Amino acid sequence: MKKIVQQCLLACLLQVMLYNSAVAQYTLADSLWLQRMGTYTMTSSRAYDDLRVLCKEIGHRLSGSPQSLKAVEWAVDVLKKAGADTVWTQPVMVPVWERGEEYLKVGTEGKLDKVEALSLGNMHGTDGKEVKAPLVMFRSLEELQAANGALIQGKIVFLNVPFPAEELNTFAAYSRVYRIRTQSAGIVCAKGGVGVIIRSISTTKDEVPHTGAAHYPDTACRIPAMAIGNTTADALALAMSTGTVTAVMMAHCKMKGMALSYNVIGELRGAKHKDKYMLVGGHLDSWDVGEGAHDDGAGCVQAIQVLRNFKALKHRPAHTLRVVMFMNEENGNRGGAAYADSAVSRKEHHIFALESDAGGFTPRGIGLIVPEQDRRQVQSWAPLLEPFGLYDFKQEGCGVDISPLKNTGVRAGELLPDSQRYFDIHHCRHDVLEAVNERELNLGAAGITALLYLIDRYWN
């Protein structure tokens, strides 16, 4: 028994020593620098002005579109003006999807009314013809998968699945239902259906539809797929409860092959470790509705502001800071894959990679995919990070663009803003500059800067 007690005490002592060694790793000088940086960011940041140009002068930026190439030019120019030592573009082949004209009508045979709808991304439309069929409704993807094909043959399927309101974290809720958007067309096609309508994956109580990426499991599937807003979905479900409802779908959307595009990369070279990199980034592309303000113009301008903060305060990091604007996150993640492939082939050493791609709302924490000892160290910096709104370091996560790099073993993370309003604007016409609060945007930029400053000081 005595030996067991001694072993337990030794284990506890070791844990305390590890914890204390992490807690001790910051200084008064760190605190003072972060205070100066916070003041500068909240009073002198250009992030919101950058976002205004991106949203209002360029607008939405679907990869492969003319606007996306204008965004590449914008990013190169802004990074140079922000003071990057080097700025370059990294070629990426991206899929090109074009929406075109579209409409949806629903109702009884004698009275069909147009409702607001959006085709899902990467889907093939109706080649300009009308597809008309009775509706059949399902309330879950599992119910659809289990359904007899005879019930679906020749019909348009309506997937009426509400956003899981009981989930306090809306990204956790989204992870439960996003496959309704991505997989339903393939399932319906395989069962002989001729079209799909889904309730938008959205938290809003309005008629505004939300788009997003979907895919067919094979090239033989070519049925149209559209989203409708929540109030439209409620009205449609009510009508179907009282009788047969017919839908008419028309859409010109289609894939148009591949096109050359680019990631944009800017560097602030490290004072001591030029060949070791800290990455911070966002994705330049957006869906073709709204202006891509929160998703992900906010992340792009926050990443640029990190570099601008270091330059303005004359702080040369020990490691090279690399700011990356990724292309094609929304409907392919080709930019993230291209960056990771390049990093592997060049044997580049990244000490950490972080993406901001959850909106420009008030920061709440940092999602981390790192060894537990590193997580404890980040938690030990809480007194320095809490003034920027960062207190939650328990969650795991990294941005989609960072995932391929994370899969090579790089420590990764993401900014976690308040999530409650994000799916009000996600992938819809509400995602405009006016939906972004300047102070919240700047606070996120300051928080990211603070974290990277500390990582640069204490990680290798």
C-alpha positions as a Markdown table, in Angstrom:
| # | Residue | x | y | z |
|---|---|---|---|---|
| 1 | Met | 0.0 | 0.0 | 0.0 |
| 2 | Lys | 2.8 | 2.4 | 0.9 |
| 3 | Lys | 4.4 | 1.8 | -2.5 |
| 4 | Ile | 1.1 | 2.6 | -4.3 |
| 5 | Val | 0.7 | 5.8 | -2.3 |
| 6 | Gln | 4.3 | 6.8 | -3.2 |
| 7 | Gln | 3.6 | 6.2 | -6.9 |
| 8 | Cys | 0.4 | 8.2 | -6.8 |
| 9 | Leu | 2.2 | 11.1 | -5.1 |
| 10 | Leu | 5.0 | 11.0 | -7.7 |
| 11 | Ala | 2.5 | 11.0 | -10.5 |
| 12 | Cys | 0.6 | 14.0 | -9.0 |
| 13 | Leu | 3.9 | 15.8 | -8.4 |
| 14 | Leu | 4.8 | 15.3 | -12.1 |
| 15 | Gln | 1.5 | 16.7 | -13.2 |
| 16 | Val | 2.0 | 19.8 | -11.0 |
| 17 | Met | 5.5 | 20.3 | -12.4 |
| 18 | Leu | 4.2 | 20.1 | -16.0 |
| 19 | Tyr | 1.4 | 22.5 | -15.2 |
| 20 | Asn | 3.6 | 25.0 | -13.4 |
| 21 | Ser | 6.2 | 24.9 | -16.2 |
| 22 | Ala | 3.5 | 25.9 | -18.6 |
| 23 | Val | 2.0 | 28.5 | -16.4 |
| 24 | Ala | 5.4 | 30.2 | -15.9 |
| 25 | Gln | 5.9 | 30.8 | -19.6 |
| 26 | Tyr | 5.0 | 34.4 | -20.1 |
| 27 | Thr | 6.3 | 37.6 | -18.8 |
| 28 | Leu | 5.3 | 41.2 | -17.9 |
| 29 | Ala | 6.8 | 42.2 | -21.2 |
| 30 | Asp | 4.4 | 39.9 | -23.0 |
| 31 | Ser | 1.5 | 41.4 | -21.2 |
| 32 | Leu | 2.6 | 45.0 | -22.0 |
| 33 | Trp | 3.1 | 44.2 | -25.7 |
| 34 | Leu | -0.3 | 42.5 | -25.9 |
| 35 | Gln | -1.9 | 45.5 | -24.3 |
| 36 | Arg | -0.3 | 47.8 | -26.9 |
| 37 | Met | -1.3 | 45.6 | -29.7 |
| 38 | Gly | -4.9 | 45.4 | -28.5 |
| 39 | Thr | -5.1 | 49.2 | -28.3 |
| 40 | Tyr | -3.7 | 49.6 | -31.8 |
| 41 | Thr | -6.0 | 47.0 | -33.3 |
| 42 | Met | -9.1 | 48.4 | -31.8 |
| 43 | Thr | -8.3 | 52.0 | -32.8 |
| 44 | Ser | -6.3 | 51.7 | -36.0 |
| 45 | Ser | -7.2 | 48.4 | -37.7 |
| 46 | Arg | -7.9 | 48.5 | -41.4 |
| 47 | Ala | -9.7 | 45.1 | -41.4 |
| 48 | Tyr | -13.2 | 46.6 | -41.8 |
| 49 | Asp | -12.0 | 48.9 | -44.6 |
| 50 | Asp | -10.4 | 46.0 | -46.4 |
| 51 | Leu | -13.6 | 44.0 | -46.0 |
| 52 | Arg | -15.7 | 46.9 | -47.4 |
| 53 | Val | -13.6 | 46.8 | -50.6 |
| 54 | Leu | -13.8 | 43.0 | -50.9 |
| 55 | Cys | -17.5 | 43.0 | -50.4 |
| 56 | Lys | -18.7 | 46.1 | -52.2 |
| 57 | Glu | -16.2 | 46.5 | -55.0 |
| 58 | Ile | -15.7 | 42.8 | -55.8 |
| 59 | Gly | -18.7 | 41.1 | -54.2 |
| 60 | His | -19.4 | 37.4 | -54.2 |
| 61 | Arg | -16.5 | 35.2 | -55.3 |
| 62 | Leu | -17.3 | 31.7 | -56.4 |
| 63 | Ser | -14.1 | 29.9 | -57.3 |
| 64 | Gly | -13.5 | 30.0 | -61.1 |
| 65 | Ser | -15.5 | 33.2 | -61.5 |
| 66 | Pro | -14.2 | 36.5 | -62.8 |
| 67 | Gln | -14.8 | 38.0 | -59.3 |
| 68 | Ser | -12.7 | 35.3 | -57.7 |
| 69 | Leu | -9.7 | 36.4 | -59.9 |
| 70 | Lys | -10.3 | 40.0 | -59.0 |
| 71 | Ala | -10.2 | 38.9 | -55.3 |
| 72 | Val | -6.8 | 37.3 | -56.0 |
| 73 | Glu | -5.5 | 40.6 | -57.4 |
| 74 | Trp | -7.0 | 42.4 | -54.4 |
| 75 | Ala | -5.3 | 40.1 | -51.9 |
| 76 | Val | -1.9 | 40.5 | -53.5 |
| 77 | Asp | -2.2 | 44.2 | -53.4 |
| 78 | Val | -3.4 | 44.4 | -49.8 |
| 79 | Leu | -0.7 | 42.1 | -48.5 |
| 80 | Lys | 2.0 | 44.1 | -50.2 |
| 81 | Lys | 0.6 | 47.3 | -48.7 |
| 82 | Ala | 0.3 | 45.7 | -45.3 |
| 83 | Gly | 4.1 | 45.3 | -45.4 |
| 84 | Ala | 4.7 | 41.6 | -46.3 |
| 85 | Asp | 8.3 | 40.9 | -47.2 |
| 86 | Thr | 7.2 | 38.6 | -50.0 |
| 87 | Val | 3.8 | 38.0 | -51.7 |
| 88 | Trp | 3.1 | 35.4 | -54.3 |
| 89 | Thr | 0.4 | 33.3 | -55.8 |
| 90 | Gln | 0.1 | 29.5 | -55.8 |
| 91 | Pro | -1.6 | 27.9 | -58.8 |
| 92 | Val | -4.7 | 25.9 | -58.0 |
| 93 | Met | -7.0 | 24.1 | -60.5 |
| 94 | Val | -10.6 | 24.6 | -59.3 |
| 95 | Pro | -14.0 | 23.4 | -60.4 |
| 96 | Val | -16.2 | 25.9 | -62.2 |
| 97 | Trp | -19.9 | 25.8 | -61.4 |
| 98 | Glu | -22.4 | 28.3 | -62.9 |
| 99 | Arg | -25.9 | 29.0 | -61.4 |
| 100 | Gly | -27.8 | 30.7 | -64.2 |
| 101 | Glu | -31.6 | 31.3 | -64.1 |
| 102 | Glu | -33.7 | 29.1 | -61.8 |
| 103 | Tyr | -37.1 | 28.9 | -60.3 |
| 104 | Leu | -39.3 | 26.7 | -58.2 |
| 105 | Lys | -43.1 | 26.5 | -58.2 |
| 106 | Val | -45.2 | 24.5 | -55.7 |
| 107 | Gly | -48.9 | 24.1 | -55.1 |
| 108 | Thr | -51.9 | 22.1 | -56.2 |
| 109 | Glu | -52.3 | 21.1 | -59.8 |
| 110 | Gly | -54.6 | 24.1 | -60.5 |
| 111 | Lys | -52.4 | 26.7 | -58.7 |
| 112 | Leu | -48.7 | 26.7 | -58.7 |
| 113 | Asp | -46.9 | 29.6 | -57.0 |
| 114 | Lys | -43.2 | 30.6 | -57.3 |
| 115 | Val | -41.3 | 30.5 | -54.1 |
| 116 | Glu | -37.8 | 31.7 | -53.3 |
| 117 | Ala | -35.2 | 28.9 | -53.9 |
| 118 | Leu | -31.6 | 28.3 | -54.6 |
| 119 | Ser | -29.9 | 25.4 | -56.4 |
| 120 | Leu | -27.4 | 23.6 | -54.3 |
| 121 | Gly | -23.8 | 24.0 | -55.4 |
| 122 | Asn | -22.2 | 21.6 | -57.9 |
| 123 | Met | -25.6 | 20.3 | -58.9 |
| 124 | His | -26.8 | 19.9 | -62.5 |
| 125 | Gly | -30.1 | 21.7 | -63.2 |
| 126 | Thr | -32.8 | 20.8 | -65.7 |
| 127 | Asp | -31.1 | 22.2 | -68.9 |
| 128 | Gly | -33.7 | 25.0 | -68.9 |
| 129 | Lys | -36.6 | 22.6 | -69.1 |
| 130 | Glu | -39.3 | 22.2 | -66.4 |
| 131 | Val | -39.3 | 19.1 | -64.2 |
| 132 | Lys | -42.8 | 18.6 | -62.8 |
| 133 | Ala | -43.7 | 15.9 | -60.3 |
| 134 | Pro | -45.7 | 15.2 | -57.1 |
| 135 | Leu | -43.8 | 15.8 | -53.8 |
| 136 | Val | -43.1 | 13.2 | -51.2 |
| 137 | Met | -41.7 | 14.3 | -47.8 |
| 138 | Phe | -39.2 | 12.8 | -45.5 |
| 139 | Arg | -38.1 | 14.1 | -42.1 |
| 140 | Ser | -34.6 | 12.7 | -41.9 |
| 141 | Leu | -31.8 | 11.4 | -44.1 |
| 142 | Glu | -32.1 | 8.0 | -42.4 |
| 143 | Glu | -35.8 | 7.8 | -43.3 |
| 144 | Leu | -35.0 | 8.7 | -46.9 |
| 145 | Gln | -32.3 | 6.0 | -47.0 |
| 146 | Ala | -34.7 | 3.4 | -45.6 |
| 147 | Ala | -37.6 | 4.2 | -47.9 |
| 148 | Asn | -38.8 | 1.8 | -50.6 |
| 149 | Gly | -37.8 | 3.1 | -54.1 |
| 150 | Ala | -41.4 | 2.6 | -55.3 |
| 151 | Leu | -42.4 | 5.5 | -53.0 |
| 152 | Ile | -39.9 | 7.8 | -54.6 |
| 153 | Gln | -39.9 | 6.7 | -58.2 |
| 154 | Gly | -40.8 | 9.6 | -60.5 |
| 155 | Lys | -41.3 | 12.0 | -57.6 |
| 156 | Ile | -39.6 | 15.1 | -56.2 |
| 157 | Val | -38.4 | 14.5 | -52.7 |
| 158 | Phe | -38.8 | 17.2 | -50.0 |
| 159 | Leu | -36.4 | 16.7 | -47.1 |
| 160 | Asn | -38.0 | 18.6 | -44.2 |
| 161 | Val | -35.3 | 18.5 | -41.5 |
| 162 | Pro | -35.2 | 21.4 | -39.0 |
| 163 | Phe | -31.9 | 22.8 | -37.7 |
| 164 | Pro | -31.4 | 21.1 | -34.3 |
| 165 | Ala | -32.3 | 24.0 | -32.0 |
| 166 | Glu | -31.5 | 22.0 | -28.9 |
| 167 | Glu | -27.8 | 22.1 | -29.6 |
| 168 | Leu | -26.3 | 25.1 | -27.8 |
| 169 | Asn | -23.3 | 25.1 | -30.2 |
| 170 | Thr | -24.7 | 25.8 | -33.7 |
| 171 | Phe | -21.6 | 24.2 | -35.4 |
| 172 | Ala | -22.4 | 21.0 | -33.5 |
| 173 | Ala | -25.9 | 21.3 | -34.8 |
| 174 | Tyr | -24.7 | 21.9 | -38.3 |
| 175 | Ser | -22.5 | 18.8 | -38.1 |
| 176 | Arg | -25.6 | 16.7 | -37.5 |
| 177 | Val | -27.6 | 17.9 | -40.5 |
| 178 | Tyr | -25.2 | 19.1 | -43.3 |
| 179 | Arg | -25.2 | 15.7 | -45.0 |
| 180 | Ile | -28.9 | 16.3 | -45.9 |
| 181 | Arg | -27.5 | 18.9 | -48.3 |
| 182 | Thr | -24.5 | 17.0 | -49.5 |
| 183 | Gln | -25.9 | 13.5 | -49.9 |
| 184 | Ser | -29.6 | 13.7 | -50.6 |
| 185 | Ala | -29.4 | 14.2 | -54.4 |
| 186 | Gly | -27.4 | 11.0 | -54.8 |
| 187 | Ile | -29.8 | 9.0 | -52.6 |
| 188 | Val | -32.9 | 10.2 | -54.3 |
| 189 | Cys | -31.4 | 9.7 | -57.8 |
| 190 | Ala | -30.5 | 6.1 | -56.9 |
| 191 | Lys | -34.1 | 5.4 | -55.9 |
| 192 | Gly | -35.6 | 6.8 | -59.1 |
| 193 | Gly | -36.6 | 10.3 | -57.9 |
| 194 | Val | -36.4 | 13.2 | -60.3 |
| 195 | Gly | -35.5 | 16.1 | -58.0 |
| 196 | Val | -34.8 | 17.2 | -54.4 |
| 197 | Ile | -35.9 | 20.1 | -52.3 |
| 198 | Ile | -34.4 | 20.6 | -48.9 |
| 199 | Arg | -35.2 | 22.8 | -45.9 |
| 200 | Ser | -32.3 | 25.2 | -45.6 |
| 201 | Ile | -29.7 | 24.4 | -43.0 |
| 202 | Ser | -30.4 | 27.6 | -41.3 |
| 203 | Thr | -31.5 | 29.2 | -38.0 |
| 204 | Thr | -33.6 | 32.0 | -39.5 |
| 205 | Lys | -37.3 | 32.2 | -39.4 |
| 206 | Asp | -37.7 | 33.6 | -42.9 |
| 207 | Glu | -38.2 | 32.6 | -46.6 |
| 208 | Val | -34.5 | 33.1 | -47.5 |
| 209 | Pro | -32.9 | 29.9 | -48.9 |
| 210 | His | -29.3 | 28.9 | -48.0 |
| 211 | Thr | -27.2 | 27.2 | -50.6 |
| 212 | Gly | -24.0 | 25.1 | -50.2 |
| 213 | Ala | -22.0 | 22.3 | -51.7 |
| 214 | Ala | -23.6 | 19.0 | -52.7 |
| 215 | His | -22.4 | 16.1 | -54.8 |
| 216 | Tyr | -23.5 | 13.2 | -56.9 |
| 217 | Pro | -22.0 | 9.8 | -56.1 |
| 218 | Asp | -21.5 | 9.1 | -59.8 |
| 219 | Thr | -21.9 | 11.0 | -63.1 |
| 220 | Ala | -25.1 | 9.2 | -64.0 |
| 221 | Cys | -27.0 | 11.3 | -61.4 |
| 222 | Arg | -28.1 | 14.5 | -62.9 |
| 223 | Ile | -31.3 | 15.5 | -60.9 |
| 224 | Pro | -31.8 | 19.1 | -59.8 |
| 225 | Ala | -31.6 | 19.9 | -56.1 |
| 226 | Met | -32.7 | 23.2 | -54.4 |
| 227 | Ala | -33.1 | 24.7 | -51.0 |
| 228 | Ile | -36.0 | 26.7 | -49.6 |
| 229 | Gly | -36.2 | 28.9 | -46.5 |
| 230 | Asn | -37.6 | 27.8 | -43.2 |
| 231 | Thr | -41.0 | 29.6 | -43.4 |
| 232 | Thr | -41.4 | 28.3 | -46.9 |
| 233 | Ala | -40.6 | 24.8 | -45.7 |
| 234 | Asp | -43.2 | 25.1 | -42.9 |
| 235 | Ala | -45.9 | 26.2 | -45.3 |
| 236 | Leu | -45.0 | 23.4 | -47.8 |
| 237 | Ala | -45.2 | 20.8 | -45.0 |
| 238 | Leu | -48.6 | 22.1 | -43.9 |
| 239 | Ala | -49.9 | 22.0 | -47.5 |
| 240 | Met | -48.7 | 18.4 | -47.9 |
| 241 | Ser | -50.5 | 17.4 | -44.7 |
| 242 | Thr | -53.8 | 18.2 | -46.3 |
| 243 | Gly | -53.4 | 16.9 | -49.8 |
| 244 | Thr | -51.1 | 16.2 | -52.8 |
| 245 | Val | -48.7 | 19.0 | -53.7 |
| 246 | Thr | -46.8 | 19.3 | -57.0 |
| 247 | Ala | -43.5 | 21.0 | -57.6 |
| 248 | Val | -42.0 | 22.4 | -60.8 |
| 249 | Met | -38.2 | 22.9 | -60.9 |
| 250 | Met | -36.3 | 24.8 | -63.6 |
| 251 | Ala | -32.6 | 25.5 | -63.4 |
| 252 | His | -29.7 | 26.2 | -65.8 |
| 253 | Cys | -27.0 | 25.4 | -63.2 |
| 254 | Lys | -24.1 | 23.1 | -64.3 |
| 255 | Met | -20.5 | 22.3 | -63.9 |
| 256 | Lys | -18.2 | 23.8 | -66.6 |
| 257 | Gly | -15.0 | 21.9 | -66.1 |
| 258 | Met | -11.9 | 23.2 | -64.4 |
| 259 | Ala | -10.1 | 26.6 | -64.4 |
| 260 | Leu | -6.8 | 28.0 | -63.1 |
| 261 | Ser | -7.0 | 30.0 | -60.0 |
| 262 | Tyr | -4.7 | 30.8 | -57.1 |
| 263 | Asn | -4.0 | 30.8 | -53.4 |
| 264 | Val | -2.4 | 34.1 | -52.3 |
| 265 | Ile | 0.5 | 33.9 | -49.8 |
| 266 | Gly | 2.3 | 36.7 | -47.9 |
| 267 | Glu | 5.2 | 36.3 | -45.6 |
| 268 | Leu | 6.8 | 38.3 | -42.8 |
| 269 | Arg | 10.2 | 36.6 | -42.5 |
| 270 | Gly | 11.2 | 35.4 | -39.0 |
| 271 | Ala | 14.2 | 36.9 | -37.2 |
| 272 | Lys | 15.6 | 33.6 | -36.0 |
| 273 | His | 13.8 | 30.7 | -37.7 |
| 274 | Lys | 13.1 | 31.8 | -41.3 |
| 275 | Asp | 12.4 | 28.2 | -42.3 |
| 276 | Lys | 9.8 | 27.6 | -39.7 |
| 277 | Tyr | 6.3 | 28.9 | -40.3 |
| 278 | Met | 3.2 | 30.1 | -38.4 |
| 279 | Leu | 0.3 | 30.1 | -40.7 |
| 280 | Val | -2.8 | 32.2 | -40.4 |
| 281 | Gly | -5.5 | 32.4 | -43.1 |
| 282 | Gly | -9.0 | 32.5 | -44.5 |
| 283 | His | -10.6 | 31.6 | -47.8 |
| 284 | Leu | -11.1 | 34.1 | -50.6 |
| 285 | Asp | -13.9 | 32.3 | -52.4 |
| 286 | Ser | -17.5 | 32.5 | -51.4 |
| 287 | Trp | -20.9 | 31.4 | -52.6 |
| 288 | Asp | -22.5 | 33.4 | -55.4 |
| 289 | Val | -25.2 | 34.9 | -53.2 |
| 290 | Gly | -24.6 | 37.7 | -50.7 |
| 291 | Glu | -21.1 | 39.2 | -50.5 |
| 292 | Gly | -19.1 | 36.5 | -48.6 |
| 293 | Ala | -18.6 | 38.9 | -45.7 |
| 294 | His | -18.6 | 36.5 | -42.8 |
| 295 | Asp | -17.8 | 33.5 | -44.9 |
| 296 | Asp | -15.0 | 34.2 | -45.3 |
| 297 | Gly | -14.1 | 37.8 | -46.0 |
| 298 | Ala | -13.9 | 38.3 | -42.3 |
| 299 | Gly | -11.2 | 35.6 | -41.8 |
| 300 | Cys | -9.2 | 36.9 | -44.7 |
| 301 | Val | -9.0 | 40.5 | -43.4 |
| 302 | Gln | -8.3 | 39.3 | -39.8 |
| 303 | Ala | -5.4 | 37.3 | -41.1 |
| 304 | Ile | -4.0 | 40.3 | -43.0 |
| 305 | Gln | -4.4 | 42.4 | -39.9 |
| 306 | Val | -2.2 | 40.1 | -37.9 |
| 307 | Leu | 0.7 | 40.9 | -40.3 |
| 308 | Arg | -0.2 | 44.6 | -40.2 |
| 309 | Asn | -0.2 | 44.5 | -36.3 |
| 310 | Phe | 3.3 | 43.1 | -36.2 |
| 311 | Lys | 4.6 | 45.6 | -38.7 |
| 312 | Ala | 2.9 | 48.6 | -37.0 |
| 313 | Leu | 4.4 | 47.7 | -33.6 |
| 314 | Lys | 7.8 | 46.9 | -35.2 |
| 315 | His | 7.7 | 43.4 | -33.9 |
| 316 | Arg | 9.6 | 40.9 | -36.0 |
| 317 | Pro | 8.5 | 37.4 | -35.0 |
| 318 | Ala | 11.1 | 34.7 | -34.4 |
| 319 | His | 9.4 | 32.4 | -36.9 |
| 320 | Thr | 8.2 | 33.4 | -40.3 |
| 321 | Leu | 4.5 | 34.5 | -40.3 |
| 322 | Arg | 2.7 | 33.2 | -43.4 |
| 323 | Val | -0.6 | 34.7 | -44.3 |
| 324 | Val | -2.6 | 32.5 | -46.7 |
| 325 | Met | -5.7 | 33.4 | -48.6 |
| 326 | Phe | -7.1 | 30.0 | -49.8 |
| 327 | Met | -9.1 | 29.4 | -52.9 |
| 328 | Asn | -12.0 | 26.9 | -53.4 |
| 329 | Glu | -12.9 | 26.1 | -49.8 |
| 330 | Glu | -16.6 | 26.2 | -50.6 |
| 331 | Asn | -17.0 | 23.5 | -53.3 |
| 332 | Gly | -13.8 | 21.5 | -53.4 |
| 333 | Asn | -11.1 | 22.5 | -50.9 |
| 334 | Arg | -8.6 | 22.4 | -53.8 |
| 335 | Gly | -6.7 | 25.4 | -52.3 |
| 336 | Gly | -6.1 | 23.7 | -49.0 |
| 337 | Ala | -5.0 | 20.5 | -50.6 |
| 338 | Ala | -2.6 | 22.4 | -53.0 |
| 339 | Tyr | -1.0 | 24.3 | -50.1 |
| 340 | Ala | -0.5 | 21.1 | -48.0 |
| 341 | Asp | 0.9 | 19.2 | -51.1 |
| 342 | Ser | 3.4 | 22.0 | -51.6 |
| 343 | Ala | 4.4 | 22.1 | -48.0 |
| 344 | Val | 5.1 | 18.4 | -47.9 |
| 345 | Ser | 7.0 | 18.4 | -51.2 |
| 346 | Arg | 9.2 | 21.3 | -50.0 |
| 347 | Lys | 9.6 | 19.7 | -46.6 |
| 348 | Glu | 8.4 | 22.9 | -44.9 |
| 349 | His | 8.2 | 23.0 | -41.1 |
| 350 | His | 5.0 | 24.6 | -39.8 |
| 351 | Ile | 4.9 | 25.0 | -36.0 |
| 352 | Phe | 1.2 | 26.0 | -36.1 |
| 353 | Ala | -1.6 | 26.7 | -38.6 |
| 354 | Leu | -4.8 | 28.6 | -37.8 |
| 355 | Glu | -7.8 | 29.6 | -39.9 |
| 356 | Ser | -10.5 | 32.0 | -39.1 |
| 357 | Asp | -13.6 | 30.7 | -41.0 |
| 358 | Ala | -16.5 | 30.8 | -38.5 |
| 359 | Gly | -17.5 | 34.4 | -39.0 |
| 360 | Gly | -16.5 | 37.8 | -37.8 |
| 361 | Phe | -18.5 | 37.7 | -34.6 |
| 362 | Thr | -17.2 | 38.2 | -31.0 |
| 363 | Pro | -14.4 | 35.8 | -30.2 |
| 364 | Arg | -15.0 | 33.1 | -27.6 |
| 365 | Gly | -12.0 | 30.7 | -27.9 |
| 366 | Ile | -9.6 | 28.7 | -30.0 |
| 367 | Gly | -10.3 | 25.3 | -31.3 |
| 368 | Leu | -7.1 | 23.2 | -31.1 |
| 369 | Ile | -5.8 | 20.0 | -32.6 |
| 370 | Val | -2.5 | 19.7 | -30.7 |
| 371 | Pro | -0.9 | 17.4 | -28.1 |
| 372 | Glu | -2.4 | 17.8 | -24.7 |
| 373 | Gln | 0.7 | 19.4 | -23.2 |
| 374 | Asp | 0.4 | 22.2 | -25.8 |
| 375 | Arg | -3.3 | 22.6 | -25.0 |
| 376 | Arg | -2.4 | 23.0 | -21.4 |
| 377 | Gln | 0.2 | 25.6 | -22.3 |
| 378 | Val | -2.4 | 27.6 | -24.3 |
| 379 | Gln | -4.8 | 27.4 | -21.3 |
| 380 | Ser | -2.0 | 28.7 | -19.1 |
| 381 | Trp | -2.0 | 31.9 | -21.3 |
| 382 | Ala | -5.7 | 32.6 | -20.4 |
| 383 | Pro | -4.9 | 35.7 | -18.3 |
| 384 | Leu | -3.3 | 37.2 | -21.4 |
| 385 | Leu | -5.9 | 36.0 | -23.9 |
| 386 | Glu | -9.1 | 36.6 | -21.9 |
| 387 | Pro | -9.1 | 40.4 | -22.5 |
| 388 | Phe | -9.6 | 39.6 | -26.2 |
| 389 | Gly | -12.6 | 37.4 | -25.4 |
| 390 | Leu | -10.7 | 34.1 | -25.6 |
| 391 | Tyr | -11.5 | 31.7 | -22.8 |
| 392 | Asp | -12.5 | 28.4 | -24.4 |
| 393 | Phe | -9.5 | 26.2 | -25.3 |
| 394 | Lys | -11.1 | 22.8 | -24.7 |
| 395 | Gln | -12.7 | 22.2 | -28.1 |
| 396 | Glu | -10.9 | 20.5 | -31.0 |
| 397 | Gly | -11.1 | 21.9 | -34.5 |
| 398 | Cys | -9.4 | 23.6 | -37.4 |
| 399 | Gly | -10.6 | 25.2 | -40.5 |
| 400 | Val | -11.4 | 23.2 | -43.7 |
| 401 | Asp | -8.5 | 24.7 | -45.6 |
| 402 | Ile | -6.1 | 23.8 | -42.8 |
| 403 | Ser | -7.3 | 20.2 | -42.6 |
| 404 | Pro | -5.0 | 18.8 | -45.3 |
| 405 | Leu | -2.0 | 20.4 | -43.5 |
| 406 | Lys | -3.2 | 19.1 | -40.2 |
| 407 | Asn | -3.4 | 15.6 | -41.6 |
| 408 | Thr | 0.4 | 15.8 | -42.2 |
| 409 | Gly | 0.9 | 16.2 | -38.4 |
| 410 | Val | 1.0 | 20.0 | -38.2 |
| 411 | Arg | -0.5 | 21.4 | -35.0 |
| 412 | Ala | -3.6 | 23.3 | -36.0 |
| 413 | Gly | -6.4 | 25.4 | -34.7 |
| 414 | Glu | -9.3 | 27.8 | -35.5 |
| 415 | Leu | -10.8 | 31.0 | -34.1 |
| 416 | Leu | -14.1 | 30.2 | -32.4 |
| 417 | Pro | -16.4 | 33.2 | -32.4 |
| 418 | Asp | -19.9 | 33.3 | -30.9 |
| 419 | Ser | -21.8 | 30.9 | -33.1 |
| 420 | Gln | -25.4 | 31.8 | -32.5 |
| 421 | Arg | -26.0 | 34.1 | -35.5 |
| 422 | Tyr | -23.7 | 32.4 | -38.0 |
| 423 | Phe | -26.3 | 30.2 | -39.6 |
| 424 | Asp | -28.6 | 33.1 | -40.0 |
| 425 | Ile | -26.3 | 34.3 | -42.7 |
| 426 | His | -24.4 | 31.2 | -43.9 |
| 427 | His | -24.5 | 30.7 | -47.7 |
| 428 | Cys | -27.3 | 33.2 | -48.3 |
| 429 | Arg | -28.0 | 36.7 | -49.4 |
| 430 | His | -27.8 | 38.0 | -45.8 |
| 431 | Asp | -24.0 | 37.5 | -45.8 |
| 432 | Val | -23.1 | 41.1 | -46.5 |
| 433 | Leu | -20.8 | 43.7 | -45.0 |
| 434 | Glu | -23.6 | 45.3 | -43.0 |
| 435 | Ala | -23.9 | 42.0 | -41.1 |
| 436 | Val | -20.4 | 42.4 | -39.7 |
| 437 | Asn | -19.7 | 44.5 | -36.6 |
| 438 | Glu | -16.4 | 46.3 | -36.8 |
| 439 | Arg | -15.5 | 46.0 | -33.2 |
| 440 | Glu | -16.2 | 42.3 | -33.1 |
| 441 | Leu | -14.1 | 41.8 | -36.3 |
| 442 | Asn | -11.2 | 43.8 | -34.8 |
| 443 | Leu | -11.4 | 41.9 | -31.5 |
| 444 | Gly | -11.0 | 38.6 | -33.4 |
| 445 | Ala | -8.0 | 40.0 | -35.2 |
| 446 | Ala | -6.4 | 41.1 | -32.0 |
| 447 | Gly | -7.1 | 37.7 | -30.3 |
| 448 | Ile | -5.5 | 35.8 | -33.2 |
| 449 | Thr | -2.5 | 38.2 | -33.1 |
| 450 | Ala | -2.1 | 37.6 | -29.3 |
| 451 | Leu | -2.2 | 33.8 | -29.7 |
| 452 | Leu | 0.4 | 33.8 | -32.5 |
| 453 | Tyr | 2.6 | 36.2 | -30.6 |
| 454 | Leu | 2.7 | 33.7 | -27.7 |
| 455 | Ile | 3.1 | 30.7 | -29.9 |
| 456 | Asp | 6.0 | 32.4 | -31.6 |
| 457 | Arg | 7.6 | 33.1 | -28.3 |
| 458 | Tyr | 7.2 | 29.7 | -26.7 |
| 459 | Trp | 6.8 | 27.0 | -29.3 |
| 460 | Asn | 9.3 | 25.5 | -31.7 |
